[in-house]
Each structure stands twice: as C-alpha cells, then as structure tokens.
C-alpha cells in the first residue's frame, strides 16, 4: 500500500505527465508557426530527489523551451520527437493510473471486509 508520500508522489507524477501532454499538443499545433520553439516539461529528477527526502509535494513541474536547432523559419518542432514523447507519456500515465487504481481497489476491498 502507498503511504502518504507515495500517494503524493503518484499524484505529482500524474500532474507532470498531464502537463507534458498539454505541451506536446501545443507543440504539434504550432508545428508550422514561424519562430515557435518547442516546449519541454521536466519533473522526474526533481520528483525522485523530493521522494528521497520524503517531500514529494515540493516538486515543481517545469516547462522550458527547447534549445534544439531550428529550421529556416525559426521553428524547432519535430513531429517524430513529439510523437515518441507522446507515446512515452501516455504509457507512463497509464502505468501510474493503474498503480493508483490498484491501490484504491485494495482500500475498497479492505473497507468491505472490515465492516
């Protein structure tokens, strides 16, 4: 079972992954916008450090602009990169929601058997 640190860590991870999905969607929608720089969301390393300290609530989901080379129009969105990132993010999100669902199922089962 998750303790409160584990639950907060999973919730924070889901928040970060949801933000990443929104940024990927924004990147793809601006693939033809001259001068647009792709956004990137990072939180995993900071979340890992915060969990080690027992304070996952201190994790900040950070959004920054990509420093990858740009095309002639100043845009650096790469559809292949965005597609791979989206698939990875969706799989991580599914894994985290399944872990939480399993945890809540265990809690529901425990509540039914103790009454």
C-alpha angles and dihedrals in degrees: 000000000000118000120214091273091053093048093049090047092053092046090049091049091051090050090051093047091048089052090050090053091052092049092049090051089050091049093051093046089054097045091119097039110115113236095012114143118205117249123233128198121209130180110122098093093045091046091052091052092046092050090051087055091046092243109103090154087072091067116117119206104220127203119196138165120260118253092204117129117278133228121245090277092056094251119127103184110132114196093206091054092047093048093051091045091050093051091048092048094048092050092049090048091051092049092050094047091048090051091051092045090053090050093050091046089055091050092048091049091049091050092052094050097047098054 
